[in-house]
Each structure stands twice: as C-alpha cells, then as structure tokens.
Amino acid sequence: MAQETVAVEAGVDRASLVRVERGQQDPHLSTLLRIAAVLDGARLAVLDDA
C-alpha cells in the first residue's frame, strides 16, 4: 500500500506519515490507531485475496 493511500485513509498528511515511519515525529495515540487500522485493513484484504 502506498504512503499516500495510507495517509489519506488515516486522515494524516503524507509528510507526517513519513516522519512517523522514520522515527522523527511522535504522533498522538489517536493518529497511531488510525494508521494501524488502515494497515490492518490492508493486511486483511491481502489475506482475503490469498
């Protein structure tokens, strides 16, 4: 899943997502939960396609 897609679906700026991935920014818990929900949904979609 592309960073832009994750950012849009999680409701965060792509640049912020990149900083979180690099450990350069400490996001709020609510932001982490939204990102995790998007990524978990993507993981489940991949498993459903298998």
A tleap script that builds the chain and sets N, CA, C and O, in Angstrom:
source leaprc.protein.ff14SB
mol = sequence {
  NMET ALA GLN GLU THR VAL ALA VAL GLU ALA
  GLY VAL ASP ARG ALA SER LEU VAL ARG VAL
  GLU ARG GLY GLN GLN ASP PRO HIE LEU SER
  THR LEU LEU ARG ILE ALA ALA VAL LEU ASP
  GLY ALA ARG LEU ALA VAL LEU ASP ASP CALA
}
set mol.1.N position { 0.855 -1.169 0.000 }
set mol.1.CA position { 0.000 0.000 0.000 }
set mol.1.C position { 0.905 1.237 0.000 }
set mol.1.O position { 1.875 1.310 0.754 }
set mol.2.N position { 0.577 2.186 -0.839 }
set mol.2.CA position { 1.380 3.401 -0.982 }
set mol.2.C position { 1.203 4.325 0.227 }
set mol.2.O position { 0.147 4.348 0.860 }
set mol.3.N position { 2.246 5.073 0.530 }
set mol.3.CA position { 2.203 6.015 1.654 }
set mol.3.C position { 1.055 6.997 1.499 }
set mol.3.O position { 0.358 7.300 2.468 }
set mol.4.N position { 0.857 7.488 0.300 }
set mol.4.CA position { -0.207 8.469 0.066 }
set mol.4.C position { -1.571 7.867 0.396 }
set mol.4.O position { -2.418 8.534 0.991 }
set mol.5.N position { -1.783 6.626 0.015 }
set mol.5.CA position { -3.048 5.953 0.296 }
set mol.5.C position { -3.252 5.796 1.795 }
set mol.5.O position { -4.331 6.082 2.314 }
set mol.6.N position { -2.218 5.343 2.483 }
set mol.6.CA position { -2.306 5.174 3.946 }
set mol.6.C position { -2.598 6.520 4.593 }
set mol.6.O position { -3.465 6.620 5.461 }
set mol.7.N position { -1.876 7.553 4.174 }
set mol.7.CA position { -2.062 8.877 4.755 }
set mol.7.C position { -3.491 9.383 4.556 }
set mol.7.O position { -4.121 9.865 5.497 }
set mol.8.N position { -3.992 9.272 3.341 }
set mol.8.CA position { -5.348 9.757 3.048 }
set mol.8.C position { -6.378 8.982 3.863 }
set mol.8.O position { -7.259 9.582 4.478 }
set mol.9.N position { -6.274 7.665 3.873 }
set mol.9.CA position { -7.257 6.846 4.591 }
set mol.9.C position { -7.175 7.040 6.101 }
set mol.9.O position { -8.179 6.904 6.800 }
set mol.10.N position { -5.981 7.358 6.610 }
set mol.10.CA position { -5.813 7.579 8.045 }
set mol.10.C position { -6.087 9.031 8.436 }
set mol.10.O position { -6.168 9.356 9.621 }
set mol.11.N position { -6.230 9.896 7.439 }
set mol.11.CA position { -6.517 11.296 7.718 }
set mol.11.C position { -5.317 12.076 8.223 }
set mol.11.O position { -5.456 12.992 9.033 }
set mol.12.N position { -4.121 11.701 7.734 }
set mol.12.CA position { -2.910 12.423 8.111 }
set mol.12.C position { -2.194 12.904 6.866 }
set mol.12.O position { -2.423 12.400 5.766 }
set mol.13.N position { -1.339 13.869 7.047 }
set mol.13.CA position { -0.529 14.392 5.963 }
set mol.13.C position { 0.549 13.366 5.606 }
set mol.13.O position { 1.117 12.735 6.498 }
set mol.14.N position { 0.835 13.191 4.315 }
set mol.14.CA position { 1.839 12.217 3.898 }
set mol.14.C position { 3.195 12.514 4.523 }
set mol.14.O position { 3.897 11.593 4.941 }
set mol.15.N position { 3.568 13.778 4.591 }
set mol.15.CA position { 4.858 14.146 5.187 }
set mol.15.C position { 4.914 13.734 6.660 }
set mol.15.O position { 5.959 13.301 7.145 }
set mol.16.N position { 3.802 13.868 7.363 }
set mol.16.CA position { 3.751 13.448 8.769 }
set mol.16.C position { 3.911 11.942 8.882 }
set mol.16.O position { 4.610 11.450 9.768 }
set mol.17.N position { 3.265 11.212 7.987 }
set mol.17.CA position { 3.392 9.757 7.993 }
set mol.17.C position { 4.839 9.339 7.774 }
set mol.17.O position { 5.330 8.425 8.437 }
set mol.18.N position { 5.520 10.001 6.851 }
set mol.18.CA position { 6.931 9.703 6.590 }
set mol.18.C position { 7.767 9.961 7.838 }
set mol.18.O position { 8.632 9.156 8.183 }
set mol.19.N position { 7.516 11.082 8.516 }
set mol.19.CA position { 8.277 11.389 9.736 }
set mol.19.C position { 8.017 10.360 10.825 }
set mol.19.O position { 8.933 10.010 11.569 }
set mol.20.N position { 6.793 9.871 10.932 }
set mol.20.CA position { 6.472 8.824 11.906 }
set mol.20.C position { 7.235 7.551 11.556 }
set mol.20.O position { 7.829 6.921 12.431 }
set mol.21.N position { 7.220 7.174 10.283 }
set mol.21.CA position { 7.935 5.967 9.850 }
set mol.21.C position { 9.427 6.046 10.144 }
set mol.21.O position { 10.052 5.043 10.488 }
set mol.22.N position { 9.994 7.234 10.008 }
set mol.22.CA position { 11.430 7.417 10.219 }
set mol.22.C position { 11.793 7.643 11.691 }
set mol.22.O position { 12.971 7.741 12.034 }
set mol.23.N position { 10.785 7.726 12.551 }
set mol.23.CA position { 11.044 7.971 13.957 }
set mol.23.C position { 11.394 9.408 14.258 }
set mol.23.O position { 11.988 9.698 15.297 }
set mol.24.N position { 11.036 10.311 13.366 }
set mol.24.CA position { 11.353 11.726 13.520 }
set mol.24.C position { 10.211 12.511 14.154 }
set mol.24.O position { 10.368 13.688 14.477 }
set mol.25.N position { 9.069 11.864 14.332 }
set mol.25.CA position { 7.898 12.528 14.894 }
set mol.25.C position { 7.172 11.543 15.787 }
set mol.25.O position { 6.996 10.377 15.431 }
set mol.26.N position { 6.754 12.015 16.942 }
set mol.26.CA position { 5.959 11.205 17.861 }
set mol.26.C position { 4.496 11.596 17.697 }
set mol.26.O position { 4.084 12.668 18.141 }
set mol.27.N position { 3.711 10.732 17.062 }
set mol.27.CA position { 2.307 11.068 16.811 }
set mol.27.C position { 1.452 10.856 18.063 }
set mol.27.O position { 1.845 10.159 18.998 }
set mol.28.N position { 0.293 11.468 18.050 }
set mol.28.CA position { -0.693 11.230 19.104 }
set mol.28.C position { -1.180 9.785 19.002 }
set mol.28.O position { -1.128 9.179 17.932 }
set mol.29.N position { -1.642 9.253 20.099 }
set mol.29.CA position { -2.154 7.882 20.118 }
set mol.29.C position { -3.284 7.713 19.103 }
set mol.29.O position { -3.361 6.689 18.424 }
set mol.30.N position { -4.147 8.700 19.001 }
set mol.30.CA position { -5.273 8.593 18.062 }
set mol.30.C position { -4.777 8.472 16.616 }
set mol.30.O position { -5.369 7.755 15.809 }
set mol.31.N position { -3.698 9.171 16.300 }
set mol.31.CA position { -3.118 9.078 14.963 }
set mol.31.C position { -2.548 7.688 14.726 }
set mol.31.O position { -2.758 7.100 13.665 }
set mol.32.N position { -1.831 7.164 15.705 }
set mol.32.CA position { -1.283 5.807 15.579 }
set mol.32.C position { -2.397 4.780 15.386 }
set mol.32.O position { -2.264 3.858 14.581 }
set mol.33.N position { -3.477 4.940 16.114 }
set mol.33.CA position { -4.587 3.988 15.998 }
set mol.33.C position { -5.223 4.049 14.610 }
set mol.33.O position { -5.599 3.016 14.057 }
set mol.34.N position { -5.346 5.257 14.042 }
set mol.34.CA position { -5.909 5.381 12.689 }
set mol.34.C position { -4.994 4.749 11.655 }
set mol.34.O position { -5.461 4.058 10.750 }
set mol.35.N position { -3.683 4.982 11.784 }
set mol.35.CA position { -2.722 4.380 10.845 }
set mol.35.C position { -2.764 2.860 10.969 }
set mol.35.O position { -2.777 2.148 9.965 }
set mol.36.N position { -2.785 2.371 12.201 }
set mol.36.CA position { -2.826 0.925 12.431 }
set mol.36.C position { -4.091 0.314 11.837 }
set mol.36.O position { -4.043 -0.774 11.263 }
set mol.37.N position { -5.210 0.998 11.970 }
set mol.37.CA position { -6.469 0.482 11.424 }
set mol.37.C position { -6.399 0.371 9.902 }
set mol.37.O position { -6.868 -0.610 9.325 }
set mol.38.N position { -5.814 1.376 9.257 }
set mol.38.CA position { -5.662 1.344 7.793 }
set mol.38.C position { -4.761 0.183 7.390 }
set mol.38.O position { -5.093 -0.579 6.482 }
set mol.39.N position { -3.624 0.050 8.063 }
set mol.39.CA position { -2.680 -1.012 7.715 }
set mol.39.C position { -3.244 -2.389 8.024 }
set mol.39.O position { -3.008 -3.333 7.269 }
set mol.40.N position { -3.980 -2.523 9.113 }
set mol.40.CA position { -4.586 -3.811 9.441 }
set mol.40.C position { -5.635 -4.178 8.403 }
set mol.40.O position { -5.747 -5.341 8.014 }
set mol.41.N position { -6.401 -3.196 7.955 }
set mol.41.CA position { -7.381 -3.442 6.900 }
set mol.41.C position { -6.713 -3.890 5.619 }
set mol.41.O position { -7.228 -4.767 4.924 }
set mol.42.N position { -5.571 -3.299 5.295 }
set mol.42.CA position { -4.835 -3.690 4.098 }
set mol.42.C position { -4.310 -5.112 4.245 }
set mol.42.O position { -4.344 -5.896 3.296 }
set mol.43.N position { -3.825 -5.438 5.438 }
set mol.43.CA position { -3.309 -6.793 5.683 }
set mol.43.C position { -4.431 -7.812 5.528 }
set mol.43.O position { -4.242 -8.865 4.919 }
set mol.44.N position { -5.590 -7.497 6.077 }
set mol.44.CA position { -6.719 -8.419 5.971 }
set mol.44.C position { -7.167 -8.579 4.525 }
set mol.44.O position { -7.543 -9.675 4.110 }
set mol.45.N position { -7.130 -7.496 3.758 }
set mol.45.CA position { -7.514 -7.569 2.347 }
set mol.45.C position { -6.553 -8.475 1.578 }
set mol.45.O position { -6.980 -9.234 0.708 }
set mol.46.N position { -5.278 -8.402 1.890 }
set mol.46.CA position { -4.290 -9.261 1.224 }
set mol.46.C position { -4.544 -10.711 1.582 }
set mol.46.O position { -4.468 -11.587 0.721 }
set mol.47.N position { -4.843 -10.971 2.835 }
set mol.47.CA position { -5.108 -12.348 3.272 }
set mol.47.C position { -6.375 -12.902 2.617 }
set mol.47.O position { -6.443 -14.084 2.282 }
set mol.48.N position { -7.372 -12.040 2.439 }
set mol.48.CA position { -8.618 -12.473 1.790 }
set mol.48.C position { -8.373 -12.840 0.323 }
set mol.48.O position { -9.046 -13.716 -0.220 }
set mol.49.N position { -7.414 -12.172 -0.311 }
set mol.49.CA position { -7.098 -12.444 -1.727 }
set mol.49.C position { -6.273 -13.710 -1.909 }
set mol.49.O position { -6.185 -14.242 -3.015 }
set mol.50.N position { -5.671 -14.191 -0.831 }
set mol.50.CA position { -4.777 -15.364 -0.935 }
set mol.50.C position { -5.548 -16.640 -1.136 }
set mol.50.O position { -4.951 -17.712 -1.242 }
savepdb mol mol.pdb
quit
